[in-house]
Amino acid sequence: MQPKHVLLFVLVGALFIGTGFVQSWNTALTIFNMGLVSAIMALGVNMQWGYAGLFNVGVMGFVALGGLAAVLVSMPPVEGAWAAGGVQVLLGLVLGAATIVGAILVWGRMRPGRMRGIVILIILVAGFFIFRAVFDAGVARVESVDPALTGYLGGLGLPVVLSWPVGGLLAAGAAWIIGKTALGLRSDYLAIATLGIAEIVIAVLKNEDWLARGVKNVTGLPRPVPFEVDLQANERFVELAQGIGADPVSASTIAVKLAYAGLFIVVLLALIWLSEKALNSPWGRMMRAIRDNEISASAMGKNVKARHLQIFILGSAVCGLAGAMMTTLDGQLVPGTYQPLRFTFLIWVMVIVGGSGNNWGAVLGGFLVWWLWIQVEPIGLMLMQGITAGMAEDSALRDHLLDSAAHMRLLTMGLILLLVLRFSPRGLIPER
């Protein structure tokens, strides 16, 4: 990196340090941890767009699949639900998958014609009704088991850190399905497909209670770091906190956030190292050649569709990994919080502002844009309070300006995009 690029990271770091001094270190670390997760999401999108020019507007769906993995891997299994209908639910899913596989095999082995269409229709219709008969009965039994507390199958009861790569695998599987159908078409079809799949994923999470309790949410996920109350009960930790003149309660909160930050930094550094190695390898040069001119790359013998599918799966897997990390940090899965504004639009802003095609630029954009997203609203409120300080209490203009502070986030994101696209269209740290 050039010295001016290092300076940009120093300035962004100063924003977080300033937050610690002005507000609190607890707040600064909270923003920093989510900044790390956001930077990983931006890396995933940068792989797809910056390396290959793939327009993925369904980032939210891949992040949500990562969050689902945290539940399926780390939560303990609900034995009553498994005894009531767990096997029946799995059997229904197997029958549904077998119906699809059977239709695909018939399509490939029968000659084109009317008879093939009739046979496939019979398989799909019969399979659908058999699937629903078995699956719905099992779901009803599972969701009736203590629905106030459980009402779902639970997970595998494994360490929550294992859910991070599993989240990447779930997202990669969804990306493979989307890519096999949409990557051979125009780029706008890929955007439509990813957006539609993301909405379908969120709808499934909200409505299928047997899977992850739906809108009733899953709380109390296991943690890879100690709980604050455990640290406060540890005599050695309390003595250490008092020895440096800190309150044990505040010290325990900061210690837990620092532990999360350490784990996330390790993952981020590993991803940056792998991404830089890949980008600067012959494979990376090939991907950029395909991005810049698909026709020329195809004429040189490169399988454009296969390479697009490869990078699309890799980028989606990184987003799924980040989604599992975020759910682990939150300690709960709340499907209603997955919104396109936060988990698609904002991630794209990070990539564009940081520098499309540059891994370090995506990371810088992740930290900077996330800090602004959190801090702009309170800063805007302070600004409006200063502007309206001399106005009468019953002034309509004063009330309007104070109410407008809630929209400072969207105004600021739009303003930043305009300024970057005008004065630095390739981002703060552009691609070399």
Secondary structure per residue as TSV (DSSP state, phi and psi in degrees):
chain	resnum	aa	ss	phi	psi
A	1	M	-	360.0	148.7
A	2	Q	-	-77.9	158.9
A	3	P	H	-56.1	-37.3
A	4	K	H	-68.2	-28.4
A	5	H	H	-72.8	-39.5
A	6	V	H	-61.6	-38.7
A	7	L	H	-61.9	-37.3
A	8	L	H	-61.7	-42.7
A	9	F	H	-64.6	-38.6
A	10	V	H	-62.7	-41.8
A	11	L	H	-65.4	-40.9
A	12	V	H	-65.9	-40.1
A	13	G	H	-61.1	-35.5
A	14	A	H	-64.6	-31.4
A	15	L	H	-62.5	-43.3
A	16	F	H	-69.6	-41.4
A	17	I	H	-64.9	-41.7
A	18	G	H	-61.1	-37.0
A	19	T	H	-61.3	-39.0
A	20	G	H	-63.9	-40.4
A	21	F	H	-75.7	-41.1
A	22	V	H	-78.5	-44.2
A	23	Q	T	-100.4	-85.6
A	24	S	-	-164.2	156.3
A	25	W	H	-70.0	-27.5
A	26	N	H	-62.4	-45.1
A	27	T	H	-65.2	-44.1
A	28	A	H	-61.0	-42.1
A	29	L	H	-70.4	-34.5
A	30	T	H	-61.7	-46.0
A	31	I	H	-66.2	-39.1
A	32	F	H	-64.3	-42.9
A	33	N	H	-63.0	-43.7
A	34	M	H	-69.9	-28.0
A	35	G	H	-63.8	-38.5
A	36	L	H	-63.0	-45.0
A	37	V	H	-63.9	-42.6
A	38	S	H	-64.1	-36.9
A	39	A	H	-63.3	-37.6
A	40	I	H	-67.2	-41.5
A	41	M	H	-60.0	-43.2
A	42	A	H	-63.1	-36.0
A	43	L	H	-60.2	-43.1
A	44	G	H	-62.1	-45.3
A	45	V	H	-67.3	-35.8
A	46	N	H	-64.9	-34.4
A	47	M	I	-60.2	-43.5
A	48	Q	I	-74.2	-46.2
A	49	W	I	-87.6	-47.3
A	50	G	I	-70.6	-36.2
A	51	Y	I	-82.8	-41.9
A	52	A	H	-124.8	-6.2
A	53	G	-	73.3	26.5
A	54	L	-	-89.4	127.4
A	55	F	-	-95.9	95.0
A	56	N	-	-102.2	110.3
A	57	V	-	-108.2	22.8
A	58	G	-	-116.9	32.4
A	59	V	H	-56.0	-37.7
A	60	M	H	-54.1	-42.1
A	61	G	H	-65.4	-41.1
A	62	F	H	-68.8	-36.7
A	63	V	H	-65.1	-41.0
A	64	A	H	-65.2	-36.8
A	65	L	H	-63.4	-36.9
A	66	G	H	-63.5	-41.4
A	67	G	H	-62.4	-39.8
A	68	L	H	-61.4	-37.8
A	69	A	H	-60.0	-36.8
A	70	A	H	-60.7	-35.9
A	71	V	H	-73.8	-47.3
A	72	L	H	-66.1	-27.7
A	73	V	H	-91.6	-43.7
A	74	S	H	-97.2	-28.7
A	75	M	S	-71.8	146.0
A	76	P	-	-69.8	148.8
A	77	P	B	-68.5	145.6
A	78	V	-	-91.2	101.3
A	79	E	H	-62.2	-39.9
A	80	G	H	-61.6	-39.1
A	81	A	H	-68.8	-40.2
A	82	W	I	-64.4	-39.8
A	83	A	I	-68.5	-32.8
A	84	A	I	-76.6	-43.0
A	85	G	I	-162.1	14.0
A	86	G	I	-62.3	-44.8
A	87	V	H	-65.0	-37.0
A	88	Q	H	-66.8	-37.9
A	89	V	H	-62.9	-46.2
A	90	L	H	-62.8	-39.9
A	91	L	H	-62.7	-39.9
A	92	G	H	-62.8	-42.6
A	93	L	H	-63.8	-38.6
A	94	V	H	-64.1	-42.0
A	95	L	H	-64.1	-40.0
A	96	G	H	-62.9	-43.6
A	97	A	H	-66.0	-38.4
A	98	A	H	-64.7	-35.1
A	99	T	H	-62.9	-45.4
A	100	I	H	-65.4	-44.4
A	101	V	H	-62.8	-41.7
A	102	G	H	-61.5	-42.4
A	103	A	H	-63.5	-38.8
A	104	I	H	-65.8	-42.1
A	105	L	H	-64.8	-42.0
A	106	V	H	-63.7	-40.6
A	107	W	H	-60.3	-37.9
A	108	G	H	-80.4	-25.1
A	109	R	H	-102.1	-24.1
A	110	M	S	-88.4	152.6
A	111	R	-	-70.3	145.2
A	112	P	S	-59.8	140.1
A	113	G	S	156.3	-176.2
A	114	R	H	-66.0	-39.1
A	115	M	H	-63.5	-39.9
A	116	R	H	-61.0	-43.3
A	117	G	H	-62.2	-40.1
A	118	I	H	-66.2	-43.7
A	119	V	H	-63.6	-44.1
A	120	I	H	-63.2	-40.6
A	121	L	H	-62.1	-42.8
A	122	I	H	-62.4	-44.0
A	123	I	H	-61.0	-46.1
A	124	L	H	-67.4	-44.1
A	125	V	H	-67.2	-48.7
A	126	A	H	-62.9	-43.6
A	127	G	H	-62.6	-38.0
A	128	F	H	-62.4	-47.3
A	129	F	H	-68.0	-37.6
A	130	I	H	-66.1	-43.5
A	131	F	H	-58.7	-48.3
A	132	R	H	-65.1	-37.6
A	133	A	H	-63.2	-43.0
A	134	V	H	-77.3	-47.2
A	135	F	H	-66.3	-46.5
A	136	D	H	-63.7	-38.4
A	137	A	H	-65.2	-42.0
A	138	G	H	-65.9	-41.2
A	139	V	H	-61.5	-43.1
A	140	A	H	-59.4	-40.6
A	141	R	H	-68.8	-41.7
A	142	V	H	-64.4	-46.9
A	143	E	H	-72.3	-11.7
A	144	S	T	-87.2	-6.5
A	145	V	S	-85.4	101.3
A	146	D	S	45.4	62.1
A	147	P	T	-64.2	-21.6
A	148	A	T	-67.8	-29.6
A	149	L	T	-112.7	-36.2
A	150	T	-	-126.0	-95.8
A	151	G	-	70.4	21.2
A	152	Y	S	-149.3	171.7
A	153	L	-	-77.2	-20.8
A	154	G	B	83.2	-159.3
A	155	G	-	-126.4	-153.8
A	156	L	-	-97.9	-9.7
A	157	G	-	71.5	26.2
A	158	L	-	-94.7	166.2
A	159	P	-	-54.9	138.0
A	160	V	G	-66.2	-25.7
A	161	V	G	-62.7	-28.9
A	162	L	G	-66.6	-21.1
A	163	S	H	-71.8	-19.4
A	164	W	H	-64.3	-53.6
A	165	P	H	-66.4	-30.3
A	166	V	H	-65.3	-38.7
A	167	G	H	-60.2	-39.4
A	168	G	H	-63.6	-38.3
A	169	L	H	-68.1	-41.0
A	170	L	H	-61.3	-45.5
A	171	A	H	-64.7	-38.7
A	172	A	H	-64.1	-38.6
A	173	G	H	-63.0	-44.4
A	174	A	H	-63.6	-38.6
A	175	A	H	-64.8	-36.2
A	176	W	H	-63.9	-42.6
A	177	I	H	-63.3	-45.7
A	178	I	H	-65.1	-45.6
A	179	G	H	-64.2	-38.0
A	180	K	H	-64.0	-26.3
A	181	T	H	-100.3	-27.9
A	182	A	H	-112.9	-20.3
A	183	L	T	-73.1	-18.9
A	184	G	T	-82.3	-4.3
A	185	L	S	-101.1	-173.9
A	186	R	-	-67.7	161.0
A	187	S	H	-63.2	-30.8
A	188	D	H	-69.2	-27.8
A	189	Y	H	-69.4	-35.4
A	190	L	H	-63.5	-41.8
A	191	A	H	-60.8	-44.1
A	192	I	H	-64.0	-42.9
A	193	A	H	-64.3	-45.9
A	194	T	H	-65.8	-39.6
A	195	L	H	-63.4	-43.7
A	196	G	H	-65.3	-44.1
A	197	I	H	-63.3	-39.1
A	198	A	H	-61.1	-43.4
A	199	E	H	-66.5	-35.9
A	200	I	H	-64.7	-42.9
A	201	V	H	-59.5	-46.2
A	202	I	H	-64.8	-40.0
A	203	A	H	-62.4	-40.4
A	204	V	H	-64.2	-45.5
A	205	L	H	-61.3	-35.2
A	206	K	H	-77.4	-30.4
A	207	N	H	-107.6	-22.5
A	208	E	-	-92.3	88.6
A	209	D	H	-63.5	-31.8
A	210	W	H	-63.4	-22.4
A	211	L	H	-83.8	-53.2
A	212	A	H	-150.5	36.0
A	213	R	-	68.5	5.1
A	214	G	G	58.9	-136.8
A	215	V	G	-76.3	-3.1
A	216	K	G	-78.5	-12.1
A	217	N	-	69.6	154.4
A	218	V	E	-111.3	120.4
A	219	T	E	-117.7	168.1
A	220	G	-	71.5	35.3
A	221	L	-	-64.3	145.1
A	222	P	-	-59.0	157.1
A	223	R	-	-121.6	147.4
A	224	P	S	-82.9	-4.2
A	225	V	S	-125.9	163.0
A	226	P	-	-65.0	156.7
A	227	F	-	-79.3	152.3
A	228	E	H	-60.2	-40.8
A	229	V	H	-65.3	-32.4
A	230	D	H	-67.3	-39.5
A	231	L	H	-66.6	-39.2
A	232	Q	H	-67.7	-23.5
A	233	A	T	-89.2	-5.9
A	234	N	-	-86.8	116.1
A	235	E	H	-61.8	-38.6
A	236	R	H	-64.8	-41.6
A	237	F	H	-66.3	-41.6
A	238	V	H	-62.2	-42.9
A	239	E	H	-63.6	-40.2
A	240	L	H	-64.3	-42.8
A	241	A	H	-64.7	-43.7
A	242	Q	H	-68.3	-29.4
A	243	G	H	-66.9	-28.4
A	244	I	T	-99.0	9.1
A	245	G	T	76.8	26.9
A	246	A	-	-108.7	151.8
A	247	D	-	-73.2	129.0
A	248	P	H	-57.9	-33.9
A	249	V	H	-66.9	-50.6
A	250	S	H	-64.9	-38.9
A	251	A	H	-63.8	-38.1
A	252	S	H	-65.7	-39.8
A	253	T	H	-63.9	-44.3
A	254	I	H	-66.8	-39.2
A	255	A	H	-63.1	-40.8
A	256	V	H	-64.7	-43.3
A	257	K	H	-66.2	-36.1
A	258	L	H	-65.9	-36.2
A	259	A	H	-65.0	-44.0
A	260	Y	H	-59.9	-44.1
A	261	A	H	-60.3	-39.8
A	262	G	H	-61.7	-45.0
A	263	L	H	-62.6	-45.7
A	264	F	H	-66.8	-36.6
A	265	I	H	-64.2	-40.2
A	266	V	H	-59.6	-45.6
A	267	V	H	-64.5	-44.9
A	268	L	H	-62.3	-45.1
A	269	L	H	-63.9	-39.1
A	270	A	H	-63.6	-41.5
A	271	L	H	-67.5	-40.4
A	272	I	H	-62.8	-43.7
A	273	W	H	-61.0	-46.5
A	274	L	H	-65.1	-41.2
A	275	S	H	-64.2	-42.6
A	276	E	H	-66.1	-40.8
A	277	K	H	-61.5	-42.8
A	278	A	H	-68.4	-42.3
A	279	L	H	-65.7	-34.5
A	280	N	T	-93.6	6.7
A	281	S	S	-92.3	171.0
A	282	P	H	-55.7	-34.3
A	283	W	H	-62.1	-43.1
A	284	G	H	-64.8	-40.3
A	285	R	H	-65.9	-36.0
A	286	M	H	-64.8	-42.6
A	287	M	H	-62.3	-41.2
A	288	R	H	-69.9	-33.0
A	289	A	H	-65.6	-40.7
A	290	I	H	-64.3	-41.0
A	291	R	H	-61.7	-42.5
A	292	D	H	-76.0	-33.7
A	293	N	-	-158.2	94.8
A	294	E	H	-64.8	-36.6
A	295	I	H	-65.3	-45.0
A	296	S	H	-64.9	-41.3
A	297	A	H	-64.5	-39.5
A	298	S	H	-66.1	-37.1
A	299	A	H	-66.1	-25.3
A	300	M	T	-85.9	7.2
A	301	G	T	93.3	10.7
A	302	K	-	-85.9	135.4
A	303	N	-	-82.7	94.7
A	304	V	H	-63.6	-46.0
A	305	K	H	-63.4	-41.3
A	306	A	H	-64.8	-41.0
A	307	R	H	-68.8	-38.2
A	308	H	H	-61.9	-43.1
A	309	L	H	-62.6	-39.4
A	310	Q	H	-62.2	-49.7
A	311	I	H	-72.4	-30.8
A	312	F	H	-65.0	-40.7
A	313	I	H	-67.1	-43.3
A	314	L	H	-62.4	-47.3
A	315	G	H	-63.4	-40.2
A	316	S	H	-66.4	-37.0
A	317	A	H	-62.3	-39.1
A	318	V	H	-64.4	-40.7
A	319	C	H	-64.2	-40.0
A	320	G	H	-64.3	-40.0
A	321	L	H	-58.0	-46.2
A	322	A	H	-63.8	-36.7
A	323	G	H	-63.3	-40.4
A	324	A	H	-66.2	-38.5
A	325	M	H	-64.7	-40.7
A	326	M	H	-65.2	-43.3
A	327	T	H	-64.6	-36.9
A	328	T	H	-62.5	-42.4
A	329	L	H	-64.3	-42.0
A	330	D	H	-71.2	-30.3
A	331	G	T	78.9	11.4
A	332	Q	E	-159.9	156.8
A	333	L	E	-112.1	115.9
A	334	V	-	-122.8	95.5
A	335	P	G	-58.2	-29.5
A	336	G	G	-67.1	-15.8
A	337	T	G	-85.0	-9.9
A	338	Y	-	-80.7	102.3
A	339	Q	-	-119.6	141.9
A	340	P	H	-58.8	-32.9
A	341	L	I	-60.5	-42.0
A	342	R	I	-83.2	-43.7
A	343	F	I	-104.4	7.4
A	344	T	I	-131.5	-62.1
A	345	F	I	-59.4	-47.9
A	346	L	H	-65.1	-36.2
A	347	I	H	-66.4	-38.3
A	348	W	H	-65.2	-37.8
A	349	V	H	-61.1	-41.3
A	350	M	H	-59.0	-45.3
A	351	V	H	-66.6	-44.0
A	352	I	H	-67.2	-44.6
A	353	V	H	-67.3	-43.6
A	354	G	H	-68.3	-43.0
A	355	G	-	135.7	101.5
A	356	S	T	-63.2	134.4
A	357	G	T	89.9	-4.0
A	358	N	-	-119.7	119.6
A	359	N	H	-62.9	-42.5
A	360	W	H	-67.1	-33.3
A	361	G	H	-65.0	-40.8
A	362	A	H	-63.0	-40.4
A	363	V	H	-65.3	-45.0
A	364	L	H	-59.3	-45.1
A	365	G	H	-62.5	-36.5
A	366	G	H	-60.8	-46.6
A	367	F	H	-69.5	-46.6
A	368	L	H	-65.4	-50.3
A	369	V	H	-66.9	-37.1
A	370	W	H	-66.9	-40.8
A	371	W	H	-61.2	-43.9
A	372	L	H	-64.3	-40.6
A	373	W	H	-59.7	-36.8
A	374	I	H	-83.7	-40.7
A	375	Q	H	-92.6	-18.3
A	376	V	H	-64.5	-39.1
A	377	E	H	-63.6	-50.8
A	378	P	H	-64.0	-34.8
A	379	I	H	-65.3	-41.8
A	380	G	H	-63.0	-37.8
A	381	L	H	-64.9	-42.3
A	382	M	H	-62.4	-39.2
A	383	L	H	-63.7	-45.1
A	384	M	H	-66.1	-36.3
A	385	Q	H	-64.8	-37.1
A	386	G	H	-68.1	-40.5
A	387	I	H	-65.5	-38.3
A	388	T	T	-94.0	8.9
A	389	A	T	-59.1	-35.4
A	390	G	T	-92.0	2.8
A	391	M	S	-86.4	158.7
A	392	A	-	-68.6	151.8
A	393	E	T	-61.9	-32.3
A	394	D	T	-96.4	16.4
A	395	S	-	-71.7	129.4
A	396	A	H	-67.4	-35.9
A	397	L	H	-65.0	-39.7
A	398	R	H	-62.6	-46.6
A	399	D	H	-62.4	-39.8
A	400	H	H	-65.1	-43.3
A	401	L	H	-66.5	-40.1
A	402	L	H	-66.6	-38.9
A	403	D	H	-68.1	-28.9
A	404	S	H	-71.0	-16.1
A	405	A	G	-62.2	-26.6
A	406	A	G	-67.1	-19.4
A	407	H	G	-99.3	10.5
A	408	M	H	-64.6	-29.9
A	409	R	H	-59.4	-54.0
A	410	L	H	-64.5	-40.3
A	411	L	H	-61.1	-43.5
A	412	T	H	-67.4	-42.4
A	413	M	H	-61.3	-43.6
A	414	G	H	-63.7	-41.6
A	415	L	H	-64.2	-42.4
A	416	I	H	-63.3	-43.1
A	417	L	H	-60.3	-44.3
A	418	L	H	-62.4	-44.7
A	419	L	H	-65.8	-42.9
A	420	V	H	-66.1	-44.9
A	421	L	H	-67.0	-26.2
A	422	R	H	-82.1	-46.7
A	423	F	H	-102.3	-21.1
A	424	S	-	-145.2	70.1
A	425	P	T	-60.7	-18.5
A	426	R	T	-96.4	6.7
A	427	G	-	98.6	169.9
A	428	L	S	-65.9	-37.8
A	429	I	S	-122.6	89.0
A	430	P	-	-70.0	162.0
A	431	E	-	-66.1	139.1
A	432	R	-	-69.7	360.0
